[in-house]
Amino acid sequence: MADTSAAPRDEEAAAYAAVQEAPEFVDLRRRLRTFVFPMTLAFLVWYLLYVLCSAFARGFMAHKLVGNLNVGLLFGLLQFVSTFAIAWAYARYARTRLDPLADKLRADVDGGAR
């Protein structure tokens, strides 16, 4: 008995390979990397600055700014703010730069599959 399920899988694999080689998909991946890699690097540098200052610049981090608010506490709170700001920026970037291209690519693939 021949395996009849292999043919649809081969066609599906060929369709996925064709999509990955499409210029629109290459552009979509480039746009994603253009945002993700620099933002990840910036956040890691910011986080490591906080950690290194906490370990090696205790006097600086203990400097009081207002009342009981010191530089270390402010940096810690700004970690949360920066995380939410990055999430908001990514959602906005995806909505304006990634989603339209992904929707077009999806429509092209769905239209070709029928």
PERA-V544803 format. One record per helix or strand of 2 or more residues. SS is the DSSP state (a for helix, b for strand). FROM is the first residue (numbers start at 1). TO is the last residue. If there is no record, write none. Layout:
BEGIN
SS & FROM & TO
SS & FROM & TO
END
This chain:
BEGIN
a & 5 & 21
a & 23 & 56
a & 58 & 62
b & 64 & 66
b & 69 & 70
a & 71 & 113
END
